[in-house]
Amino acid sequence: MPRHHARVRLTVTIAACGALALAGCTVTIDSPTSQDVPDGGGSSAADASAAGTDGSGGGTPEAGAGDGASAGDAGGHVGTDGGGGVDANGAAHDASSTGDGSSAGFVVAPHPAWPQVGPNQSVVLQPMKLVAVVSSGDPLASDFFAFTDALAASQWWKTVTSEYGVGTVSATAHVTGPAITTSPDDAAMDSYVQQAISGMPSAAPNGKTLYMLFLPPGIAGIDPQSGLNTGCQFYAGYHVPYGTGGDSRGVVQRCPLQPGGPTELQDATITASHEIIEAATDPASGTGWNMGDPSAPQPWTHSPWIAGLQGEVGDLCTGTEWTEGSYTYQRVWSNAAAAGGGDPCKPAYVGLPYYNTSAAQGWYTIAAGGTVDIQLTGFSTATTTDWSVYMTVLSSSASGFDGTILSPTTVSQQGTTFEMTNNGRTSTLKASAPAGAPSGSWAVYGIESVPQAGVAGDPQHLWTVGVHVP
């Protein structure tokens, strides 16, 4: 298994278009929508011209790592995701539950079943002791201590761990080490933690302890394969085993902030919550709850979620957050919610339709130097406004893989065109492979569905699809 299981940052920056009546915002529908399930949005620009009822692309979304708004604006409490979805064969069915915003009689567009995360050797940190480690002079030190205490007592923790046998946090501890003035690698971080906890019995390792190290501003980790993690270009945080007794150590790096995105504290707590839940449920990378080995040969014989996102319970819900009290957490993968076919992440957003954009297959073949058109289909659990759809290369065996998404419905603002979709509406990912790519080359694309502005804490939903050269 790879040494690092990391939270990566998926970032899309879009200017808000607002209602279609605003100057400079136009809708283009290249061809009429034809499908067997209802389009969740309006069918014409005229239908969408009223503010708040944009069904053809008006009100392009704000996006980024998150908006930091309170989840209370969007339901704001833990619920049960009972939304509609598909059966094991991908057939559409009615979304009759309204717990996640679905409505009786609405037909969810067909999409493949969500994957399931397996327990592997069932190794978890149970009960976990959580030790927050900060460096002297960090201006957010007290906030990080308060955050880890709040996390341990939160409803968020009870909800996201309920399926994974982790249980309650046994204790928390606060540790302040000396100032960190140079960028550390893994060995230096382990040594720093060891020095910082020396003489503190409450922070001593016990085989079930997670040390969460918060790097101060201006300090970047050093990745053993890629080098200095400048600007969080490789990760925002990760977790690894600490010592040989079963303990773990995570790290959070300060990342550049996005306009309209989380604050510095929110961004750090989103990353920290991601790594804490992953370290608790999969402390030694593959011994606990994980979809599989992302470094396995021939990744196209496995789910693209593994090679694309590494397949831990935090990775699979990257890009969607939850606010409880004063702190923002990442939402977490739920096998039970995924089996329902709707929103696979918890805590559930009560009263909000879930939306995403899927491909019919996990992997497609592509020729070296060639292209392949992959049909994408939007799906939602209830009627909702159009959302933008984007492409990013999540991982690949070599550089040069690229792609673009084309949709019959677009929104243009000030010279920029946004590809839009909705329930049952199709678009196309035109994937391309570099010339000379050898047999066995591959890439996994992230298909990002980005909502209109105003959806608190839920800035984007992700699907994965891969290509490989036979």
C-alpha positions in Angstrom: 0.0 0.0 0.0 1.2 3.6 -0.5 2.7 5.2 2.4 0.5 8.3 2.4 -3.3 8.4 2.4 -3.9 12.1 1.7 -6.7 14.6 1.5 -6.3 16.3 -1.9 -8.0 19.5 -2.7 -10.5 19.7 -5.6 -10.9 23.3 -6.6 -13.1 24.9 -9.2 -13.4 28.7 -9.3 -16.4 30.2 -11.1 -17.8 33.7 -11.3 -21.4 33.7 -10.1 -23.8 34.4 -12.9 -26.9 34.8 -10.9 -30.4 34.8 -12.4 -30.5 34.6 -16.2 -32.0 38.1 -16.4 -28.6 39.6 -15.4 -26.7 41.3 -18.1 -23.9 39.3 -19.7 -25.4 35.9 -18.8 -26.9 33.8 -21.7 -28.1 30.2 -22.0 -27.4 28.0 -25.0 -29.3 24.8 -25.6 -27.7 23.1 -28.6 -30.3 20.4 -29.0 -33.6 19.5 -27.3 -33.3 17.1 -24.3 -34.7 13.6 -25.1 -34.8 11.0 -22.4 -37.0 8.5 -20.6 -36.7 10.1 -17.2 -37.7 13.7 -16.4 -35.1 16.5 -16.8 -34.8 17.9 -13.3 -34.5 21.5 -14.6 -36.5 23.7 -17.0 -36.6 22.9 -20.6 -36.1 26.3 -22.1 -34.3 29.6 -21.5 -37.7 31.2 -21.1 -38.6 28.8 -18.3 -35.4 29.7 -16.5 -35.5 33.4 -16.8 -37.1 34.1 -13.4 -34.7 34.4 -10.5 -34.6 31.4 -8.3 -36.1 29.0 -11.0 -33.2 28.6 -13.3 -33.7 25.3 -15.0 -31.2 25.8 -17.9 -28.1 27.0 -16.3 -28.8 30.4 -14.7 -27.1 31.0 -11.4 -23.8 29.3 -12.0 -22.4 28.0 -8.8 -19.8 29.2 -6.4 -17.2 26.5 -5.9 -14.0 25.7 -4.1 -13.1 23.6 -1.2 -16.2 24.8 0.6 -18.1 27.9 1.5 -17.8 27.6 5.2 -21.4 28.4 5.8 -23.3 26.7 8.5 -25.0 23.4 7.6 -27.9 24.7 9.6 -28.8 26.7 6.5 -29.3 23.5 4.6 -31.0 21.3 7.2 -28.1 21.5 9.6 -28.6 18.3 11.6 -27.8 14.7 11.4 -30.4 12.7 9.6 -30.8 9.4 7.7 -30.2 9.3 4.0 -33.1 7.5 2.5 -33.0 8.9 -1.0 -33.9 7.2 -4.2 -31.4 5.7 -6.5 -30.9 2.6 -8.6 -30.9 -1.1 -8.0 -27.9 -3.3 -8.4 -28.5 -3.4 -12.2 -28.6 0.4 -12.5 -32.3 0.7 -13.2 -34.0 3.9 -12.3 -36.7 3.9 -9.6 -38.9 6.4 -7.8 -37.4 8.5 -5.1 -40.3 8.4 -2.7 -38.5 9.4 0.5 -38.3 13.1 1.2 -35.5 12.8 3.9 -32.8 14.0 1.5 -35.0 16.2 -0.6 -36.4 13.6 -2.9 -40.1 13.7 -3.9 -42.7 11.1 -4.6 -43.1 10.2 -8.3 -39.7 11.8 -9.3 -37.7 9.3 -11.3 -33.9 9.3 -10.6 -32.0 8.9 -13.8 -30.2 5.5 -14.1 -26.6 5.4 -12.8 -24.3 2.6 -11.6 -24.5 1.5 -8.0 -22.1 3.1 -5.6 -19.1 1.0 -4.5 -18.8 -0.4 -1.0 -15.9 0.0 1.4 -14.6 -3.3 2.9 -13.1 -3.9 6.4 -10.1 -5.8 5.1 -8.4 -7.0 8.3 -10.8 -5.0 10.5 -8.0 -3.0 12.1 -9.3 0.3 13.7 -8.3 2.5 16.5 -10.8 1.5 19.1 -11.1 3.3 21.4 -9.0 6.0 19.9 -7.1 8.6 22.0 -6.7 11.8 20.0 -3.6 14.0 20.7 -3.4 17.4 19.0 0.2 18.6 18.5 0.9 22.2 17.6 4.1 24.2 17.5 4.9 27.1 19.7 3.8 30.4 18.3 1.0 29.0 16.0 -1.7 31.7 16.1 -4.4 29.0 15.8 -3.1 26.7 18.4 -5.9 27.2 20.9 -8.4 26.8 18.1 -7.0 23.4 17.1 -7.1 22.2 20.7 -10.7 23.3 21.0 -11.5 21.7 17.7 -10.2 18.3 18.6 -12.1 18.4 21.9 -15.3 19.3 20.1 -14.8 16.6 17.5 -14.4 13.9 20.1 -17.8 14.9 21.7 -19.6 15.7 18.4 -22.7 14.2 16.9 -20.6 14.3 13.7 -18.2 11.7 15.1 -21.0 9.5 16.4 -22.6 9.5 13.0 -19.6 9.0 10.7 -18.1 6.2 12.9 -21.3 4.2 13.5 -20.7 1.7 10.7 -17.0 1.2 11.3 -16.6 -0.1 14.8 -14.6 2.8 16.1 -16.8 4.0 19.0 -16.2 7.0 21.2 -12.9 8.8 21.6 -11.4 7.6 24.9 -9.5 10.8 25.6 -8.0 13.9 24.1 -4.7 15.6 24.9 -3.1 18.9 24.0 0.7 19.1 23.2 2.7 22.2 22.3 6.2 21.5 20.9 9.0 23.9 19.9 8.6 26.3 17.0 8.9 24.6 13.6 11.1 26.7 11.4 12.0 24.3 8.5 9.9 22.1 6.3 9.9 18.5 7.7 9.7 15.1 6.1 8.1 12.1 7.7 11.1 11.2 9.8 11.4 14.7 11.1 7.6 14.8 11.9 7.8 11.6 13.9 10.9 12.8 15.8 9.1 16.1 16.5 6.0 14.4 17.9 8.2 12.0 20.0 10.1 15.0 21.5 6.9 17.0 22.1 5.1 14.3 24.0 8.1 13.3 26.1 7.3 13.4 29.8 3.5 13.6 29.1 1.8 10.4 30.3 -1.6 11.6 29.0 -0.1 11.7 25.5 1.9 8.5 25.6 1.3 5.9 22.8 -0.9 3.0 23.7 -1.4 1.3 20.3 -4.7 3.2 19.8 -3.5 6.8 19.7 -3.7 9.3 16.8 -1.2 12.2 16.9 -2.6 15.0 14.7 0.2 17.4 13.9 -0.8 20.9 12.7 2.0 22.5 10.8 2.3 26.3 11.3 1.8 28.9 8.6 4.6 28.9 6.0 5.8 25.4 6.6 5.2 22.7 4.0 5.7 18.9 4.4 8.2 17.1 2.2 6.7 14.2 0.2 9.2 11.3 -0.1 8.3 10.8 -3.8 7.4 14.3 -5.0 9.4 16.7 -2.8 8.3 19.9 -1.1 4.5 20.2 -0.9 4.5 23.8 -1.9 1.0 25.4 -1.8 -0.6 22.0 -1.0 0.1 20.9 -4.6 0.2 17.2 -3.6 -2.0 17.1 -0.5 -3.6 19.1 2.3 -2.9 16.4 4.8 -2.3 12.7 5.3 -1.9 10.0 7.9 0.7 7.2 8.4 1.5 4.7 11.1 3.4 6.1 14.0 6.0 3.6 15.4 5.3 -0.1 15.3 2.8 -0.5 18.1 -0.4 0.4 16.1 -0.5 4.1 16.7 -1.0 6.7 13.9 0.2 10.1 13.0 -1.6 12.6 10.8 -0.5 16.0 9.5 -2.4 19.1 8.4 -0.7 21.7 6.2 -1.9 25.3 5.8 -3.1 25.7 2.2 -3.7 28.8 0.0 -7.3 30.0 0.5 -9.8 30.2 -2.3 -12.0 33.3 -2.9 -15.4 32.6 -1.2 -14.1 29.4 0.3 -13.3 28.3 3.8 -11.4 30.4 6.3 -7.9 29.3 7.4 -9.4 27.5 10.4 -12.2 25.9 8.5 -9.9 24.6 5.8 -7.6 23.1 8.4 -10.4 21.5 10.4 -11.9 20.0 7.2 -8.5 18.4 6.4 -8.0 17.3 10.0 -11.4 15.7 10.2 -10.7 13.9 7.0 -7.4 12.5 8.3 -8.8 11.7 11.8 -11.7 9.6 10.5 -9.4 7.8 8.0 -6.7 7.1 10.6 -9.3 5.8 13.0 -10.9 3.5 10.4 -7.8 2.5 8.4 -4.7 3.2 10.6 -2.2 1.2 8.6 -3.3 1.9 5.0 -5.3 -1.1 3.9 -5.7 -3.0 7.2 -8.9 -1.3 8.0 -11.8 0.2 6.0 -10.6 0.7 2.5 -11.7 -0.1 -1.0 -8.4 -1.6 -2.1 -4.8 -1.0 -3.0 -4.4 2.1 -5.2 -0.9 1.0 -6.2 -2.0 -2.4 -7.5 -1.0 -3.3 -11.1 -3.6 -3.0 -13.8 -5.9 -0.6 -11.9 -8.5 -0.9 -14.6 -9.3 -4.3 -13.3 -10.6 -2.6 -10.1 -12.9 0.3 -9.4 -11.5 3.7 -10.6 -12.4 5.1 -7.1 -9.4 3.2 -5.8 -6.8 4.5 -8.2 -8.4 7.9 -8.4 -9.0 8.7 -4.7 -7.3 5.9 -2.8 -10.6 4.6 -1.5 -10.7 5.5 2.2 -13.9 6.7 3.8 -12.8 10.3 3.8 -11.4 10.2 0.2 -14.7 9.1 -1.3 -16.5 12.2 0.1 -13.9 14.8 -0.7 -15.5 18.2 -1.5 -18.5 18.1 0.8 -18.6 19.4 4.3 -20.6 19.7 7.5 -20.7 22.4 10.1 -21.6 21.6 13.8 -21.2 24.2 16.4 -18.2 26.3 15.7 -16.3 23.9 13.5 -16.5 22.6 9.9 -15.9 18.9 9.3 -15.7 16.8 6.1 -18.6 14.5 5.4 -17.7 10.8 5.3 -18.6 7.8 3.2 -21.4 5.5 4.4 -21.9 2.1 3.0 -25.5 2.1 4.1 -26.2 5.5 2.5 -24.5 4.4 -0.7 -26.6 1.3 -0.9 -29.7 3.6 -1.1 -28.4 5.0 -4.4 -28.6 8.6 -3.4 -26.1 10.7 -1.4 -23.4 8.3 -0.1 -22.0 10.7 2.5 -22.9 11.4 6.1 -24.1 13.3 8.0 -27.1 13.6 5.7 -28.3 16.9 4.4 -32.0 16.8 5.2 -34.3 18.4 2.7 -31.7 18.9 -0.1 -31.8 16.9 -3.4 -28.6 15.0 -4.1 -27.2 15.4 -7.6 -24.2 14.0 -9.5 -23.0 13.1 -13.0 -22.1 9.5 -13.8 -20.5 7.3 -16.5 -22.0 4.0 -17.3 -18.7 2.1 -16.9 -15.8 2.4 -14.6 -13.1 2.1 -17.3 -12.9 2.7 -21.1 -10.1 1.8 -23.5 -8.2 4.4 -25.4 -5.5 4.3 -28.1 -2.2 6.1 -27.6 -2.5 9.5 -29.0 -6.2 9.0 -29.5 -9.5 10.1 -27.9 -12.6 8.4 -26.6 -16.0 9.9 -26.0 -17.6 8.9 -22.7 -21.2 9.7 -22.2 -22.1 11.2 -18.9 -25.5 11.4 -17.4 -26.8 13.7 -14.7 -28.9 12.3 -11.9 -30.6 13.8 -8.9 -33.0 12.6 -6.2 -35.5 15.4 -6.8 -36.2 18.3 -9.1 -33.3 20.8 -8.8 -31.7 23.5 -10.8 -29.0 22.8 -13.4 -25.4 22.2 -12.1 -22.1 22.7 -13.8 -20.0 19.7 -14.7 -16.2 19.8 -14.8 -13.3 17.4 -15.4 -10.0 17.0 -13.6 -7.3 14.3 -13.9 -7.2 12.8 -10.4 -4.3 10.3 -11.1 -2.5 8.8 -14.0 0.4 6.5 -14.8 2.0 9.3 -16.9 1.5 12.9 -17.8 -0.3 14.0 -20.9 -3.8 12.6 -20.3 -6.4 15.3 -20.8 -10.0 15.9 -21.6 -12.9 18.2 -21.9 -16.6 18.1 -21.2 -19.2 19.2 -23.7 -22.9 19.6 -22.9 -25.9 20.5 -25.0 -26.8 23.1 -22.3 -24.3 25.8 -21.5 -24.2 29.1 -19.6 -22.0 31.9 -20.8 -20.8 34.8 -18.7 -18.3 37.4 -19.8 -16.7 35.2 -22.4 -16.6 32.0 -20.2 -18.8 29.0 -21.1 -20.0 26.6 -18.4 -21.2 23.2 -19.3 -24.5 22.4 -17.5 -26.4 19.2 -16.8 -29.4 17.9 -14.9 -31.3 14.7 -14.1 -31.4 12.5 -17.2 -29.5 15.0 -19.3 -26.4 13.7 -21.1 -23.0 15.3 -21.8 -19.7 14.0 -23.2 -16.3 13.6 -21.7 -13.8 13.7 -24.5 -10.8 12.0 -23.0 -7.4 12.0 -24.7 -4.2 10.0 -24.2 -0.7 11.2 -25.0 1.0 10.1 -28.2 3.4 7.2 -27.5 1.6 6.1 -24.4 2.7 2.5 -23.8 0.3 -0.4 -23.2 -0.9 -0.3 -19.6 -1.0 3.5 -19.4 -4.0 4.8 -17.6 -5.7 7.8 -16.1 -8.6 8.4 -13.7 -10.8 11.5 -14.3 -12.8 13.2 -11.6 -16.2 14.4 -12.8 -17.1 17.3 -10.6 -20.7 18.4 -10.3 -20.9 21.9 -8.9 -24.2 23.4 -7.6 -25.6 26.9 -7.9 -24.5 29.4 -5.2 -26.2 29.1 -1.8 -25.9 25.4 -1.1 -24.2 25.6 2.3 -21.3 23.3 3.0 -21.9 21.1 -0.1 -19.9 22.7 -2.8 -19.3 19.7 -5.2 -20.0 16.1 -5.7 -17.6 13.7 -7.4 -17.7 10.7 -9.8 -14.8 8.8 -11.2 -14.1 7.2 -14.5 -10.9 5.8 -16.0 -9.3 5.2 -19.4 -6.4 2.8 -20.2 -4.3 1.9 -23.2 -4.7 -1.9 -23.9 
